[in-house]
Each structure stands twice: as structure tokens, then as C-alpha cells.
């Protein structure tokens, strides 16, 4: 009856229920449940080699340079087959050699009609390499939003990206990673000068708008799937600068239609009824839930600077293989049995408490990993093994301190020994915990896999040691502990 009055008893039962509740979905085939994901080295996955379009990126660079010349120096230029032509009737004194070197332009041809410039190979390659690095982060964000964690992604060469995703292929992956997601807003224009027609292929709607966008998706801050009259829409919001530009555009053009264009395709073309000053809006266009969610993910993660193409796709097997995983499980079980035998032989009943503590620690660790939907990799398994060692070490420190108190004939050897040892355990574990947190914050890939399992393992070890082990020590008479020598 005294046991039932012990708060650690009820908290221990609560921990058991917690572990059972969150570990159980791992044995049920339900995609929506909280589960531990497995990394590439354990379960394999899919590999994509992505290539960014060099020619389109060159045209984009030349377009930006041409716009900069016109806006900043009032110099008109024309793009022709990968080169920039400036007519001789322009004020070319403003464009000096220092400016050209900074931009990366060099003279290709001079004639009485004007000067033809091209982007130097060195400058273009550097810009292309930087652009590919930015594209790596954009692709990483898109796949992360789909829930595929612990992916492997790296830049290959100047304009290629190698993406490896663990587990079964998400049907949305190809669509999401291959979208350029260049969102632009164009005001309607009736004249033919500097105008362009966009067509909605689904509805047949078309509109003539200003060719140069009035606002771009670079100012977007967030995007999400929402519902308007039970219809899925994509709600978006601008950052402060974008909100001001959007408010100015809508307040000066009330009654005018404006086109929302994604990758050159018309999504919708609503009429501006009133000034929109809140910096947010909605994109509707007969979306399905999946397409609206995909569009929100793409817009939220940012646009790619050029088209991206999947040039190679293949399924990759696990680095460990099934046999390696099976041997790892066998090794862990054998190690646990060996620890159990040693602790029971050396510490008797107290050794049995250590085994219960270890099993409880592992149960809490896997329950927390399931709750957080973390990804378990081979380095993560090493972190779990290290956790078992730290848990055993904590138990040994406590038992040895209690033994010392028995020798010193302390008034309360169990409680005093536990409290004194637990302070030391906290000190050593927190030191390791801070190191693991820094590894998680600044590391990537396998390093983060190791650190996350170690962080959760340390927290689990401290909890079960303070609650479960202390409960068993309190509930067991001193003469049965096996610590009196």
C-alpha cells in the first residue's frame, strides 16, 4: 500500500503508457501516424540528378543587366543570341571599364552601329556556381516541407544537384522539385507596346498585360493552403517591402485587372476592387487539395533562378543492407544480455533494476523519436548505443555511492547516495548534452542523425534514472538491494 502512495510509481506507469502509445504506430501500416523514419543507409531510397538550364540562366543574367542599364544609367540595350547590344546613339560614357568588369561583361564586337558585349566565361561560371548553391537550399526546403527529412543533397559540378531521398517515393516530389516557381504580377494593358498575352490553359481565359512584371514573388514571406467557400486556395503574404509595393499597385489601379502568373502560365486575373493594404491575398483557380498544397510549398520555399530538369533517376539500396541491419539488432540484443548478466551477478537485485532502467530508457527514447518523427540513421544507432552506456554508467555511479554510504554507516544510505551521485550524473550528462546540441545546430546529414538520437537519449536516461530507478530503490528494503558489503 505504501508503494501506491509513492508519486514515482504513478509517474512510472504514465511513462509506460506514454511509451506504448507512441511506439505502437511504428508497427502499424499507417502513413499519417507519428513514426520513426529510417535514413538512406538503413532503408535505401531514391536518387535524382538535377540540372539547371545554363542557356536560360544566361538570358536571365543579360535581362537583369539590360534592365539595370536602362533604370540606373538610362542606356537602352538589346539581347541577341546570348549577347548584349548597345546602339551607338546611347550615352556610353556612363558605362566605363570598371562598371563592365564588376558586371562581368567584355567586348565581343565593335561597329558603327554599336557595341556588342558578352558575359565573360569566368564571371558566368562563378555566377552559375553561386546560383546552383542557392538552388540547393531551395530544393532542400521544398523536400523538407513534404516531410522527407535527413535527405542528402549536394552540388555537383557547376550546374547539377544530386538529391537522395530515403524511404518510399512521395508522388509529389518530382512535381515540387522541378517547378521553377517564378511568380509575377502584371497589370492589364490595352496597348500593344511592351505588352504580352497570358492564357490560362484550363479555362481558356486570356489577358493582355504589361510585359515587365509590376511585382514578383521575391517579396513573398509565406504561403499556405486555405479554404474559401469550401474551395482550396493558396493564401500568401508579402514582407514589409512587398506589402508597400502591393498596396501602391492596387491603390493606383482600382478597377483594373491584374494577372497572377506562375512560370509563364496564367493562374487567375482578378479585378482590383479596392486598395489591398494588408500585404496578403489569395490565389484561386480550381485547385485540388494536392495541387494547392504543392503550390503553397513551392512559393514558400522560394523560386529557382532557372528551369531545373531531372536528368537521372534511380532507386538506391541501403548501405547496410538487410543483413547488416539484422546483425546490428543481434549485436544489440547480445550486448543487452551481457550487461544484464553482469549487473545482476555483481549488484544482485539492484542489477535487475539497472536492466529495467535501460529498457525504460530505450522505450522512452523510441517514443520521443516517434513523437518528433525523427529519422534514424546508422550514426543515430551509434548515438543510441552510447546512450545505453551512459545509462549503465549512471546506475553504477549511484550503486557505488550507496555502497560507500553503507560502509560509512550513513543514516539514510539509499537517499543520500542517490542524491549525491545524481548531481555528478547531471553535470556529466549536461556537458555531453550541450556538445550534442551544438553538433545538431551546426552539423548536417550523419552528424545531425547522431546528435538528435544522443540528445533524446540523454534526456530519456536522466528521466528514467530519477523516476524509475529511484522508485525501485525507495520501494526495496536495504537488506535486499545487494549493495551492502
PyMOL commands that set and color helices and strands:
alter all, ss='L'
color gray80, all
select helices_A, chain A and resi 3-5+7-27+40-43+54-73+92-94+97-103+121-145+173-178+217-219+240-251+289-301+321-347+349-372+378-407+413-442+446-475+478-480
alter helices_A, ss='H'
color red, helices_A
select strands_A, chain A and resi 37-38+45-52+78-80+83-87+105-111+114-119+152-156+160-166+183-187+195-199+206-210+215-216+220-228+231-238+258-262+265-268+280-283+308-316+375-376
alter strands_A, ss='S'
color yellow, strands_A
deselect
rebuild
show_as cartoon
